[in-house]
């Protein structure tokens, strides 16, 4: 099969363009890989923040319950006196 120089040049240009596109895609993938530790840290912090928020809500509920019990005892004591 005999190819003309123009065809070979065209094929080479296409191959070079594909190579450039692949290299650019590899750079994008590398950037995403490089960002993974940062993203993992953000996820861990988000999970930790949510856990602390749950602990705070639990503590607030316990505090509210204790205040209610104290008020009940106080009212009971006042009534008995």
mmCIF file of the N, C-alpha and C atoms, coordinates in Angstrom:
data_MODEL
# 
_entry.id   MODEL 
# 
loop_
_atom_site.group_PDB 
_atom_site.id 
_atom_site.type_symbol 
_atom_site.label_atom_id 
_atom_site.label_alt_id 
_atom_site.label_comp_id 
_atom_site.label_asym_id 
_atom_site.label_entity_id 
_atom_site.label_seq_id 
_atom_site.pdbx_PDB_ins_code 
_atom_site.Cartn_x 
_atom_site.Cartn_y 
_atom_site.Cartn_z 
_atom_site.occupancy 
_atom_site.B_iso_or_equiv 
_atom_site.pdbx_formal_charge 
_atom_site.auth_seq_id 
_atom_site.auth_comp_id 
_atom_site.auth_asym_id 
_atom_site.auth_atom_id 
_atom_site.pdbx_PDB_model_num 
ATOM 1   N N  . UNK A 1 1  ? 0.861   -1.170 0.000   1.00 0.00 ? 1  UNK A N  1 
ATOM 2   C CA . UNK A 1 1  ? 0.000   0.000  0.000   1.00 0.00 ? 1  UNK A CA 1 
ATOM 3   C C  . UNK A 1 1  ? 0.898   1.222  0.000   1.00 0.00 ? 1  UNK A C  1 
ATOM 4   N N  . UNK A 1 2  ? 0.691   2.033  -0.979  1.00 0.00 ? 2  UNK A N  1 
ATOM 5   C CA . UNK A 1 2  ? 1.525   3.205  -1.136  1.00 0.00 ? 2  UNK A CA 1 
ATOM 6   C C  . UNK A 1 2  ? 0.768   4.431  -0.636  1.00 0.00 ? 2  UNK A C  1 
ATOM 7   N N  . UNK A 1 3  ? 1.386   5.202  0.262   1.00 0.00 ? 3  UNK A N  1 
ATOM 8   C CA . UNK A 1 3  ? 0.748   6.402  0.798   1.00 0.00 ? 3  UNK A CA 1 
ATOM 9   C C  . UNK A 1 3  ? 1.503   7.621  0.294   1.00 0.00 ? 3  UNK A C  1 
ATOM 10  N N  . UNK A 1 4  ? 0.752   8.643  0.104   1.00 0.00 ? 4  UNK A N  1 
ATOM 11  C CA . UNK A 1 4  ? 1.371   9.899  -0.300  1.00 0.00 ? 4  UNK A CA 1 
ATOM 12  C C  . UNK A 1 4  ? 1.901   10.637 0.922   1.00 0.00 ? 4  UNK A C  1 
ATOM 13  N N  . UNK A 1 5  ? 2.814   11.530 0.681   1.00 0.00 ? 5  UNK A N  1 
ATOM 14  C CA . UNK A 1 5  ? 3.407   12.309 1.766   1.00 0.00 ? 5  UNK A CA 1 
ATOM 15  C C  . UNK A 1 5  ? 2.332   13.101 2.489   1.00 0.00 ? 5  UNK A C  1 
ATOM 16  N N  . UNK A 1 6  ? 1.360   13.624 1.775   1.00 0.00 ? 6  UNK A N  1 
ATOM 17  C CA . UNK A 1 6  ? 0.271   14.385 2.383   1.00 0.00 ? 6  UNK A CA 1 
ATOM 18  C C  . UNK A 1 6  ? -0.527  13.534 3.360   1.00 0.00 ? 6  UNK A C  1 
ATOM 19  N N  . UNK A 1 7  ? -0.795  12.288 2.973   1.00 0.00 ? 7  UNK A N  1 
ATOM 20  C CA . UNK A 1 7  ? -1.537  11.378 3.860   1.00 0.00 ? 7  UNK A CA 1 
ATOM 21  C C  . UNK A 1 7  ? -0.725  11.053 5.111   1.00 0.00 ? 7  UNK A C  1 
ATOM 22  N N  . UNK A 1 8  ? 0.556   10.768 4.912   1.00 0.00 ? 8  UNK A N  1 
ATOM 23  C CA . UNK A 1 8  ? 1.423   10.475 6.050   1.00 0.00 ? 8  UNK A CA 1 
ATOM 24  C C  . UNK A 1 8  ? 1.514   11.683 6.984   1.00 0.00 ? 8  UNK A C  1 
ATOM 25  N N  . UNK A 1 9  ? 1.619   12.852 6.404   1.00 0.00 ? 9  UNK A N  1 
ATOM 26  C CA . UNK A 1 9  ? 1.691   14.073 7.201   1.00 0.00 ? 9  UNK A CA 1 
ATOM 27  C C  . UNK A 1 9  ? 0.401   14.268 7.988   1.00 0.00 ? 9  UNK A C  1 
ATOM 28  N N  . UNK A 1 10 ? -0.716  13.998 7.351   1.00 0.00 ? 10 UNK A N  1 
ATOM 29  C CA . UNK A 1 10 ? -2.012  14.123 7.998   1.00 0.00 ? 10 UNK A CA 1 
ATOM 30  C C  . UNK A 1 10 ? -2.145  13.128 9.158   1.00 0.00 ? 10 UNK A C  1 
ATOM 31  N N  . UNK A 1 11 ? -1.707  11.892 8.927   1.00 0.00 ? 11 UNK A N  1 
ATOM 32  C CA . UNK A 1 11 ? -1.762  10.865 9.976   1.00 0.00 ? 11 UNK A CA 1 
ATOM 33  C C  . UNK A 1 11 ? -0.862  11.267 11.145  1.00 0.00 ? 11 UNK A C  1 
ATOM 34  N N  . UNK A 1 12 ? 0.336   11.781 10.825  1.00 0.00 ? 12 UNK A N  1 
ATOM 35  C CA . UNK A 1 12 ? 1.255   12.222 11.876  1.00 0.00 ? 12 UNK A CA 1 
ATOM 36  C C  . UNK A 1 12 ? 0.651   13.374 12.686  1.00 0.00 ? 12 UNK A C  1 
ATOM 37  N N  . UNK A 1 13 ? -0.001  14.301 12.017  1.00 0.00 ? 13 UNK A N  1 
ATOM 38  C CA . UNK A 1 13 ? -0.638  15.428 12.693  1.00 0.00 ? 13 UNK A CA 1 
ATOM 39  C C  . UNK A 1 13 ? -1.749  14.936 13.618  1.00 0.00 ? 13 UNK A C  1 
ATOM 40  N N  . UNK A 1 14 ? -2.561  14.016 13.127  1.00 0.00 ? 14 UNK A N  1 
ATOM 41  C CA . UNK A 1 14 ? -3.628  13.442 13.956  1.00 0.00 ? 14 UNK A CA 1 
ATOM 42  C C  . UNK A 1 14 ? -3.045  12.733 15.178  1.00 0.00 ? 14 UNK A C  1 
ATOM 43  N N  . UNK A 1 15 ? -1.992  11.958 14.960  1.00 0.00 ? 15 UNK A N  1 
ATOM 44  C CA . UNK A 1 15 ? -1.366  11.234 16.072  1.00 0.00 ? 15 UNK A CA 1 
ATOM 45  C C  . UNK A 1 15 ? -0.791  12.217 17.093  1.00 0.00 ? 15 UNK A C  1 
ATOM 46  N N  . UNK A 1 16 ? -0.176  13.282 16.602  1.00 0.00 ? 16 UNK A N  1 
ATOM 47  C CA . UNK A 1 16 ? 0.394   14.288 17.509  1.00 0.00 ? 16 UNK A CA 1 
ATOM 48  C C  . UNK A 1 16 ? -0.711  14.974 18.298  1.00 0.00 ? 16 UNK A C  1 
ATOM 49  N N  . UNK A 1 17 ? -1.837  15.271 17.641  1.00 0.00 ? 17 UNK A N  1 
ATOM 50  C CA . UNK A 1 17 ? -2.966  15.887 18.338  1.00 0.00 ? 17 UNK A CA 1 
ATOM 51  C C  . UNK A 1 17 ? -3.533  14.949 19.407  1.00 0.00 ? 17 UNK A C  1 
ATOM 52  N N  . UNK A 1 18 ? -3.636  13.676 19.070  1.00 0.00 ? 18 UNK A N  1 
ATOM 53  C CA . UNK A 1 18 ? -4.122  12.692 20.043  1.00 0.00 ? 18 UNK A CA 1 
ATOM 54  C C  . UNK A 1 18 ? -3.165  12.592 21.224  1.00 0.00 ? 18 UNK A C  1 
ATOM 55  N N  . UNK A 1 19 ? -1.867  12.587 20.941  1.00 0.00 ? 19 UNK A N  1 
ATOM 56  C CA . UNK A 1 19 ? -0.874  12.534 21.998  1.00 0.00 ? 19 UNK A CA 1 
ATOM 57  C C  . UNK A 1 19 ? -0.999  13.747 22.914  1.00 0.00 ? 19 UNK A C  1 
ATOM 58  N N  . UNK A 1 20 ? -1.181  14.924 22.332  1.00 0.00 ? 20 UNK A N  1 
ATOM 59  C CA . UNK A 1 20 ? -1.343  16.138 23.125  1.00 0.00 ? 20 UNK A CA 1 
ATOM 60  C C  . UNK A 1 20 ? -2.585  16.062 24.003  1.00 0.00 ? 20 UNK A C  1 
ATOM 61  N N  . UNK A 1 21 ? -3.671  15.557 23.425  1.00 0.00 ? 21 UNK A N  1 
ATOM 62  C CA . UNK A 1 21 ? -4.919  15.429 24.176  1.00 0.00 ? 21 UNK A CA 1 
ATOM 63  C C  . UNK A 1 21 ? -4.744  14.443 25.342  1.00 0.00 ? 21 UNK A C  1 
ATOM 64  N N  . UNK A 1 22 ? -4.052  13.354 25.067  1.00 0.00 ? 22 UNK A N  1 
ATOM 65  C CA . UNK A 1 22 ? -3.818  12.349 26.117  1.00 0.00 ? 22 UNK A CA 1 
ATOM 66  C C  . UNK A 1 22 ? -2.938  12.931 27.215  1.00 0.00 ? 22 UNK A C  1 
ATOM 67  N N  . UNK A 1 23 ? -1.901  13.662 26.849  1.00 0.00 ? 23 UNK A N  1 
ATOM 68  C CA . UNK A 1 23 ? -1.022  14.283 27.849  1.00 0.00 ? 23 UNK A CA 1 
ATOM 69  C C  . UNK A 1 23 ? -1.797  15.292 28.703  1.00 0.00 ? 23 UNK A C  1 
ATOM 70  N N  . UNK A 1 24 ? -2.665  16.062 28.069  1.00 0.00 ? 24 UNK A N  1 
ATOM 71  C CA . UNK A 1 24 ? -3.474  17.036 28.819  1.00 0.00 ? 24 UNK A CA 1 
ATOM 72  C C  . UNK A 1 24 ? -4.406  16.321 29.785  1.00 0.00 ? 24 UNK A C  1 
ATOM 73  N N  . UNK A 1 25 ? -4.999  15.240 29.342  1.00 0.00 ? 25 UNK A N  1 
ATOM 74  C CA . UNK A 1 25 ? -5.894  14.457 30.211  1.00 0.00 ? 25 UNK A CA 1 
ATOM 75  C C  . UNK A 1 25 ? -5.109  13.865 31.390  1.00 0.00 ? 25 UNK A C  1 
ATOM 76  N N  . UNK A 1 26 ? -3.897  13.390 31.129  1.00 0.00 ? 26 UNK A N  1 
ATOM 77  C CA . UNK A 1 26 ? -3.052  12.862 32.200  1.00 0.00 ? 26 UNK A CA 1 
ATOM 78  C C  . UNK A 1 26 ? -2.730  13.941 33.219  1.00 0.00 ? 26 UNK A C  1 
ATOM 79  N N  . UNK A 1 27 ? -2.478  15.160 32.757  1.00 0.00 ? 27 UNK A N  1 
ATOM 80  C CA . UNK A 1 27 ? -2.230  16.265 33.686  1.00 0.00 ? 27 UNK A CA 1 
ATOM 81  C C  . UNK A 1 27 ? -3.439  16.503 34.564  1.00 0.00 ? 27 UNK A C  1 
ATOM 82  N N  . UNK A 1 28 ? -4.643  16.478 33.974  1.00 0.00 ? 28 UNK A N  1 
ATOM 83  C CA . UNK A 1 28 ? -5.866  16.692 34.747  1.00 0.00 ? 28 UNK A CA 1 
ATOM 84  C C  . UNK A 1 28 ? -6.048  15.591 35.785  1.00 0.00 ? 28 UNK A C  1 
ATOM 85  N N  . UNK A 1 29 ? -5.773  14.356 35.389  1.00 0.00 ? 29 UNK A N  1 
ATOM 86  C CA . UNK A 1 29 ? -5.893  13.232 36.326  1.00 0.00 ? 29 UNK A CA 1 
ATOM 87  C C  . UNK A 1 29 ? -4.870  13.387 37.447  1.00 0.00 ? 29 UNK A C  1 
ATOM 88  N N  . UNK A 1 30 ? -3.651  13.792 37.109  1.00 0.00 ? 30 UNK A N  1 
ATOM 89  C CA . UNK A 1 30 ? -2.616  13.978 38.123  1.00 0.00 ? 30 UNK A CA 1 
ATOM 90  C C  . UNK A 1 30 ? -3.014  15.060 39.109  1.00 0.00 ? 30 UNK A C  1 
ATOM 91  N N  . UNK A 1 31 ? -3.614  16.143 38.621  1.00 0.00 ? 31 UNK A N  1 
ATOM 92  C CA . UNK A 1 31 ? -4.076  17.215 39.503  1.00 0.00 ? 31 UNK A CA 1 
ATOM 93  C C  . UNK A 1 31 ? -5.113  16.664 40.476  1.00 0.00 ? 31 UNK A C  1 
ATOM 94  N N  . UNK A 1 32 ? -6.041  15.852 39.961  1.00 0.00 ? 32 UNK A N  1 
ATOM 95  C CA . UNK A 1 32 ? -7.059  15.268 40.832  1.00 0.00 ? 32 UNK A CA 1 
ATOM 96  C C  . UNK A 1 32 ? -6.437  14.329 41.858  1.00 0.00 ? 32 UNK A C  1 
ATOM 97  N N  . UNK A 1 33 ? -5.435  13.559 41.445  1.00 0.00 ? 33 UNK A N  1 
ATOM 98  C CA . UNK A 1 33 ? -4.752  12.664 42.375  1.00 0.00 ? 33 UNK A CA 1 
ATOM 99  C C  . UNK A 1 33 ? -4.036  13.485 43.444  1.00 0.00 ? 33 UNK A C  1 
ATOM 100 N N  . UNK A 1 34 ? -3.395  14.571 43.030  1.00 0.00 ? 34 UNK A N  1 
ATOM 101 C CA . UNK A 1 34 ? -2.684  15.434 43.981  1.00 0.00 ? 34 UNK A CA 1 
ATOM 102 C C  . UNK A 1 34 ? -3.638  16.073 44.992  1.00 0.00 ? 34 UNK A C  1 
ATOM 103 N N  . UNK A 1 35 ? -4.894  16.284 44.591  1.00 0.00 ? 35 UNK A N  1 
ATOM 104 C CA . UNK A 1 35 ? -5.886  16.899 45.478  1.00 0.00 ? 35 UNK A CA 1 
ATOM 105 C C  . UNK A 1 35 ? -6.482  15.909 46.476  1.00 0.00 ? 35 UNK A C  1 
ATOM 106 N N  . UNK A 1 36 ? -6.286  14.622 46.269  1.00 0.00 ? 36 UNK A N  1 
ATOM 107 C CA . UNK A 1 36 ? -6.915  13.607 47.127  1.00 0.00 ? 36 UNK A CA 1 
ATOM 108 C C  . UNK A 1 36 ? -6.596  13.758 48.612  1.00 0.00 ? 36 UNK A C  1 
ATOM 109 N N  . UNK A 1 37 ? -5.338  13.963 49.003  1.00 0.00 ? 37 UNK A N  1 
ATOM 110 C CA . UNK A 1 37 ? -5.088  14.119 50.445  1.00 0.00 ? 37 UNK A CA 1 
ATOM 111 C C  . UNK A 1 37 ? -5.869  15.294 51.045  1.00 0.00 ? 37 UNK A C  1 
ATOM 112 N N  . UNK A 1 38 ? -5.922  16.401 50.320  1.00 0.00 ? 38 UNK A N  1 
ATOM 113 C CA . UNK A 1 38 ? -6.673  17.567 50.801  1.00 0.00 ? 38 UNK A CA 1 
ATOM 114 C C  . UNK A 1 38 ? -8.155  17.239 50.923  1.00 0.00 ? 38 UNK A C  1 
ATOM 115 N N  . UNK A 1 39 ? -8.694  16.580 49.910  1.00 0.00 ? 39 UNK A N  1 
ATOM 116 C CA . UNK A 1 39 ? -10.118 16.220 49.938  1.00 0.00 ? 39 UNK A CA 1 
ATOM 117 C C  . UNK A 1 39 ? -10.411 15.225 51.057  1.00 0.00 ? 39 UNK A C  1 
ATOM 118 N N  . UNK A 1 40 ? -9.511  14.266 51.271  1.00 0.00 ? 40 UNK A N  1 
ATOM 119 C CA . UNK A 1 40 ? -9.701  13.299 52.352  1.00 0.00 ? 40 UNK A CA 1 
ATOM 120 C C  . UNK A 1 40 ? -9.685  14.008 53.705  1.00 0.00 ? 40 UNK A C  1 
ATOM 121 N N  . UNK A 1 41 ? -8.801  14.973 53.858  1.00 0.00 ? 41 UNK A N  1 
ATOM 122 C CA . UNK A 1 41 ? -8.739  15.733 55.108  1.00 0.00 ? 41 UNK A CA 1 
ATOM 123 C C  . UNK A 1 41 ? -10.040 16.493 55.326  1.00 0.00 ? 41 UNK A C  1 
ATOM 124 N N  . UNK A 1 42 ? -10.570 17.088 54.257  1.00 0.00 ? 42 UNK A N  1 
ATOM 125 C CA . UNK A 1 42 ? -11.834 17.815 54.384  1.00 0.00 ? 42 UNK A CA 1 
ATOM 126 C C  . UNK A 1 42 ? -12.969 16.874 54.754  1.00 0.00 ? 42 UNK A C  1 
ATOM 127 N N  . UNK A 1 43 ? -12.980 15.689 54.180  1.00 0.00 ? 43 UNK A N  1 
ATOM 128 C CA . UNK A 1 43 ? -14.024 14.704 54.496  1.00 0.00 ? 43 UNK A CA 1 
ATOM 129 C C  . UNK A 1 43 ? -13.908 14.290 55.970  1.00 0.00 ? 43 UNK A C  1 
ATOM 130 N N  . UNK A 1 44 ? -12.669 14.018 56.409  1.00 0.00 ? 44 UNK A N  1 
ATOM 131 C CA . UNK A 1 44 ? -12.461 13.625 57.807  1.00 0.00 ? 44 UNK A CA 1 
ATOM 132 C C  . UNK A 1 44 ? -12.897 14.739 58.750  1.00 0.00 ? 44 UNK A C  1 
ATOM 133 N N  . UNK A 1 45 ? -12.571 15.977 58.407  1.00 0.00 ? 45 UNK A N  1 
ATOM 134 C CA . UNK A 1 45 ? -12.978 17.106 59.248  1.00 0.00 ? 45 UNK A CA 1 
ATOM 135 C C  . UNK A 1 45 ? -14.496 17.250 59.265  1.00 0.00 ? 45 UNK A C  1 
ATOM 136 N N  . UNK A 1 46 ? -15.113 17.008 58.121  1.00 0.00 ? 46 UNK A N  1 
ATOM 137 C CA . UNK A 1 46 ? -16.573 17.094 58.045  1.00 0.00 ? 46 UNK A CA 1 
ATOM 138 C C  . UNK A 1 46 ? -17.221 16.022 58.925  1.00 0.00 ? 46 UNK A C  1 
ATOM 139 N N  . UNK A 1 47 ? -16.669 14.818 58.883  1.00 0.00 ? 47 UNK A N  1 
ATOM 140 C CA . UNK A 1 47 ? -17.195 13.729 59.706  1.00 0.00 ? 47 UNK A CA 1 
ATOM 141 C C  . UNK A 1 47 ? -17.002 14.061 61.185  1.00 0.00 ? 47 UNK A C  1 
ATOM 142 N N  . UNK A 1 48 ? -15.809 14.580 61.514  1.00 0.00 ? 48 UNK A N  1 
ATOM 143 C CA . UNK A 1 48 ? -15.533 14.948 62.899  1.00 0.00 ? 48 UNK A CA 1 
ATOM 144 C C  . UNK A 1 48 ? -16.468 16.066 63.362  1.00 0.00 ? 48 UNK A C  1 
ATOM 145 N N  . UNK A 1 49 ? -16.695 17.054 62.493  1.00 0.00 ? 49 UNK A N  1 
ATOM 146 C CA . UNK A 1 49 ? -17.597 18.153 62.829  1.00 0.00 ? 49 UNK A CA 1 
ATOM 147 C C  . UNK A 1 49 ? -19.003 17.629 63.076  1.00 0.00 ? 49 UNK A C  1 
ATOM 148 N N  . UNK A 1 50 ? -19.463 16.716 62.238  1.00 0.00 ? 50 UNK A N  1 
ATOM 149 C CA . UNK A 1 50 ? -20.804 16.149 62.427  1.00 0.00 ? 50 UNK A CA 1 
ATOM 150 C C  . UNK A 1 50 ? -20.898 15.371 63.736  1.00 0.00 ? 50 UNK A C  1 
ATOM 151 N N  . UNK A 1 51 ? -19.841 14.636 64.068  1.00 0.00 ? 51 UNK A N  1 
ATOM 152 C CA . UNK A 1 51 ? -19.841 13.883 65.326  1.00 0.00 ? 51 UNK A CA 1 
ATOM 153 C C  . UNK A 1 51 ? -19.882 14.844 66.517  1.00 0.00 ? 51 UNK A C  1 
ATOM 154 N N  . UNK A 1 52 ? -19.098 15.919 66.435  1.00 0.00 ? 52 UNK A N  1 
ATOM 155 C CA . UNK A 1 52 ? -19.111 16.911 67.523  1.00 0.00 ? 52 UNK A CA 1 
ATOM 156 C C  . UNK A 1 52 ? -20.467 17.595 67.629  1.00 0.00 ? 52 UNK A C  1 
ATOM 157 N N  . UNK A 1 53 ? -21.096 17.852 66.496  1.00 0.00 ? 53 UNK A N  1 
ATOM 158 C CA . UNK A 1 53 ? -22.428 18.461 66.504  1.00 0.00 ? 53 UNK A CA 1 
ATOM 159 C C  . UNK A 1 53 ? -23.420 17.537 67.200  1.00 0.00 ? 53 UNK A C  1 
ATOM 160 N N  . UNK A 1 54 ? -23.318 16.230 66.938  1.00 0.00 ? 54 UNK A N  1 
ATOM 161 C CA . UNK A 1 54 ? -24.206 15.262 67.590  1.00 0.00 ? 54 UNK A CA 1 
ATOM 162 C C  . UNK A 1 54 ? -23.945 15.227 69.095  1.00 0.00 ? 54 UNK A C  1 
ATOM 163 N N  . UNK A 1 55 ? -22.674 15.273 69.481  1.00 0.00 ? 55 UNK A N  1 
ATOM 164 C CA . UNK A 1 55 ? -22.335 15.293 70.912  1.00 0.00 ? 55 UNK A CA 1 
ATOM 165 C C  . UNK A 1 55 ? -22.905 16.535 71.579  1.00 0.00 ? 55 UNK A C  1 
ATOM 166 N N  . UNK A 1 56 ? -22.805 17.668 70.892  1.00 0.00 ? 56 UNK A N  1 
ATOM 167 C CA . UNK A 1 56 ? -23.332 18.921 71.437  1.00 0.00 ? 56 UNK A CA 1 
ATOM 168 C C  . UNK A 1 56 ? -24.842 18.843 71.607  1.00 0.00 ? 56 UNK A C  1 
ATOM 169 N N  . UNK A 1 57 ? -25.530 18.325 70.609  1.00 0.00 ? 57 UNK A N  1 
ATOM 170 C CA . UNK A 1 57 ? -26.984 18.178 70.716  1.00 0.00 ? 57 UNK A CA 1 
ATOM 171 C C  . UNK A 1 57 ? -27.353 17.260 71.879  1.00 0.00 ? 57 UNK A C  1 
ATOM 172 N N  . UNK A 1 58 ? -26.600 16.183 72.021  1.00 0.00 ? 58 UNK A N  1 
ATOM 173 C CA . UNK A 1 58 ? -26.857 15.255 73.124  1.00 0.00 ? 58 UNK A CA 1 
ATOM 174 C C  . UNK A 1 58 ? -26.640 15.949 74.467  1.00 0.00 ? 58 UNK A C  1 
ATOM 175 N N  . UNK A 1 59 ? -25.554 16.710 74.567  1.00 0.00 ? 59 UNK A N  1 
ATOM 176 C CA . UNK A 1 59 ? -25.270 17.432 75.814  1.00 0.00 ? 59 UNK A CA 1 
ATOM 177 C C  . UNK A 1 59 ? -26.354 18.472 76.092  1.00 0.00 ? 59 UNK A C  1 
ATOM 178 N N  . UNK A 1 60 ? -26.807 19.150 75.055  1.00 0.00 ? 60 UNK A N  1 
ATOM 179 C CA . UNK A 1 60 ? -27.877 20.146 75.237  1.00 0.00 ? 60 UNK A CA 1 
ATOM 180 C C  . UNK A 1 60 ? -29.157 19.468 75.714  1.00 0.00 ? 60 UNK A C  1 
ATOM 181 N N  . UNK A 1 61 ? -29.472 18.307 75.168  1.00 0.00 ? 61 UNK A N  1 
ATOM 182 C CA . UNK A 1 61 ? -30.661 17.569 75.592  1.00 0.00 ? 61 UNK A CA 1 
ATOM 183 C C  . UNK A 1 61 ? -30.543 17.129 77.051  1.00 0.00 ? 61 UNK A C  1 
ATOM 184 N N  . UNK A 1 62 ? -29.356 16.616 77.408  1.00 0.00 ? 62 UNK A N  1 
ATOM 185 C CA . UNK A 1 62 ? -29.152 16.203 78.801  1.00 0.00 ? 62 UNK A CA 1 
ATOM 186 C C  . UNK A 1 62 ? -29.271 17.405 79.731  1.00 0.00 ? 62 UNK A C  1 
ATOM 187 N N  . UNK A 1 63 ? -28.708 18.527 79.316  1.00 0.00 ? 63 UNK A N  1 
ATOM 188 C CA . UNK A 1 63 ? -28.786 19.742 80.131  1.00 0.00 ? 63 UNK A CA 1 
ATOM 189 C C  . UNK A 1 63 ? -30.246 20.162 80.304  1.00 0.00 ? 63 UNK A C  1 
ATOM 190 N N  . UNK A 1 64 ? -31.005 20.129 79.197  1.00 0.00 ? 64 UNK A N  1 
ATOM 191 C CA . UNK A 1 64 ? -32.425 20.475 79.270  1.00 0.00 ? 64 UNK A CA 1 
ATOM 192 C C  . UNK A 1 64 ? -33.184 19.539 80.178  1.00 0.00 ? 64 UNK A C  1 
ATOM 193 N N  . UNK A 1 65 ? -32.870 18.256 80.111  1.00 0.00 ? 65 UNK A N  1 
ATOM 194 C CA . UNK A 1 65 ? -33.525 17.274 80.985  1.00 0.00 ? 65 UNK A CA 1 
ATOM 195 C C  . UNK A 1 65 ? -33.191 17.532 82.447  1.00 0.00 ? 65 UNK A C  1 
ATOM 196 N N  . UNK A 1 66 ? -31.924 17.852 82.711  1.00 0.00 ? 66 UNK A N  1 
ATOM 197 C CA . UNK A 1 66 ? -31.523 18.138 84.100  1.00 0.00 ? 66 UNK A CA 1 
ATOM 198 C C  . UNK A 1 66 ? -32.222 19.387 84.618  1.00 0.00 ? 66 UNK A C  1 
ATOM 199 N N  . UNK A 1 67 ? -32.331 20.410 83.765  1.00 0.00 ? 67 UNK A N  1 
ATOM 200 C CA . UNK A 1 67 ? -33.036 21.619 84.188  1.00 0.00 ? 67 UNK A CA 1 
ATOM 201 C C  . UNK A 1 67 ? -34.504 21.313 84.504  1.00 0.00 ? 67 UNK A C  1 
ATOM 202 N N  . UNK A 1 68 ? -35.115 20.477 83.681  1.00 0.00 ? 68 UNK A N  1 
ATOM 203 C CA . UNK A 1 68 ? -36.508 20.100 83.928  1.00 0.00 ? 68 UNK A CA 1 
ATOM 204 C C  . UNK A 1 68 ? -36.641 19.338 85.240  1.00 0.00 ? 68 UNK A C  1 
ATOM 205 N N  . UNK A 1 69 ? -35.720 18.418 85.484  1.00 0.00 ? 69 UNK A N  1 
ATOM 206 C CA . UNK A 1 69 ? -35.757 17.658 86.735  1.00 0.00 ? 69 UNK A CA 1 
ATOM 207 C C  . UNK A 1 69 ? -35.551 18.579 87.931  1.00 0.00 ? 69 UNK A C  1 
ATOM 208 N N  . UNK A 1 70 ? -34.608 19.513 87.804  1.00 0.00 ? 70 UNK A N  1 
ATOM 209 C CA . UNK A 1 70 ? -34.357 20.455 88.904  1.00 0.00 ? 70 UNK A CA 1 
ATOM 210 C C  . UNK A 1 70 ? -35.593 21.299 89.174  1.00 0.00 ? 70 UNK A C  1 
ATOM 211 N N  . UNK A 1 71 ? -36.252 21.747 88.129  1.00 0.00 ? 71 UNK A N  1 
ATOM 212 C CA . UNK A 1 71 ? -37.464 22.553 88.282  1.00 0.00 ? 71 UNK A CA 1 
ATOM 213 C C  . UNK A 1 71 ? -38.557 21.723 88.947  1.00 0.00 ? 71 UNK A C  1 
ATOM 214 N N  . UNK A 1 72 ? -38.685 20.448 88.542  1.00 0.00 ? 72 UNK A N  1 
ATOM 215 C CA . UNK A 1 72 ? -39.670 19.557 89.129  1.00 0.00 ? 72 UNK A CA 1 
ATOM 216 C C  . UNK A 1 72 ? -39.401 19.367 90.619  1.00 0.00 ? 72 UNK A C  1 
ATOM 217 N N  . UNK A 1 73 ? -38.134 19.097 90.963  1.00 0.00 ? 73 UNK A N  1 
ATOM 218 C CA . UNK A 1 73 ? -37.770 18.905 92.370  1.00 0.00 ? 73 UNK A CA 1 
ATOM 219 C C  . UNK A 1 73 ? -38.009 20.186 93.153  1.00 0.00 ? 73 UNK A C  1 
ATOM 220 N N  . UNK A 1 74 ? -37.653 21.302 92.561  1.00 0.00 ? 74 UNK A N  1 
ATOM 221 C CA . UNK A 1 74 ? -37.848 22.600 93.231  1.00 0.00 ? 74 UNK A CA 1 
ATOM 222 C C  . UNK A 1 74 ? -39.334 22.837 93.497  1.00 0.00 ? 74 UNK A C  1 
ATOM 223 N N  . UNK A 1 75 ? -40.166 22.592 92.499  1.00 0.00 ? 75 UNK A N  1 
ATOM 224 C CA . UNK A 1 75 ? -41.611 22.781 92.661  1.00 0.00 ? 75 UNK A CA 1 
ATOM 225 C C  . UNK A 1 75 ? -42.181 21.799 93.679  1.00 0.00 ? 75 UNK A C  1 
ATOM 226 N N  . UNK A 1 76 ? -41.693 20.573 93.662  1.00 0.00 ? 76 UNK A N  1 
ATOM 227 C CA . UNK A 1 76 ? -42.154 19.561 94.606  1.00 0.00 ? 76 UNK A CA 1 
ATOM 228 C C  . UNK A 1 76 ? -41.763 19.964 96.034  1.00 0.00 ? 76 UNK A C  1 
ATOM 229 N N  . UNK A 1 77 ? -40.566 20.477 96.188  1.00 0.00 ? 77 UNK A N  1 
ATOM 230 C CA . UNK A 1 77 ? -40.084 20.904 97.508  1.00 0.00 ? 77 UNK A CA 1 
ATOM 231 C C  . UNK A 1 77 ? -40.899 22.085 98.010  1.00 0.00 ? 77 UNK A C  1 
ATOM 232 N N  . UNK A 1 78 ? -41.199 23.038 97.119  1.00 0.00 ? 78 UNK A N  1 
ATOM 233 C CA . UNK A 1 78 ? -41.982 24.224 97.506  1.00 0.00 ? 78 UNK A CA 1 
ATOM 234 C C  . UNK A 1 78 ? -43.379 23.817 97.915  1.00 0.00 ? 78 UNK A C  1 
ATOM 235 N N  . UNK A 1 79 ? -43.969 22.877 97.188  1.00 0.00 ? 79 UNK A N  1 
ATOM 236 C CA . UNK A 1 79 ? -45.328 22.433 97.482  1.00 0.00 ? 79 UNK A CA 1 
ATOM 237 C C  . UNK A 1 79 ? -45.358 21.713 98.831  1.00 0.00 ? 79 UNK A C  1 
ATOM 238 N N  . UNK A 1 80 ? -44.337 20.901 99.136  1.00 0.00 ? 80 UNK A N  1 
ATOM 239 C CA . UNK A 1 80 ? -44.316 20.132 100.387 1.00 0.00 ? 80 UNK A CA 1 
ATOM 240 C C  . UNK A 1 80 ? -44.054 21.021 101.597 1.00 0.00 ? 80 UNK A C  1 
ATOM 241 N N  . UNK A 1 81 ? -43.386 22.151 101.429 1.00 0.00 ? 81 UNK A N  1 
ATOM 242 C CA . UNK A 1 81 ? -43.070 23.038 102.562 1.00 0.00 ? 81 UNK A CA 1 
ATOM 243 C C  . UNK A 1 81 ? -44.250 23.730 103.075 1.00 0.00 ? 81 UNK A C  1 
# 
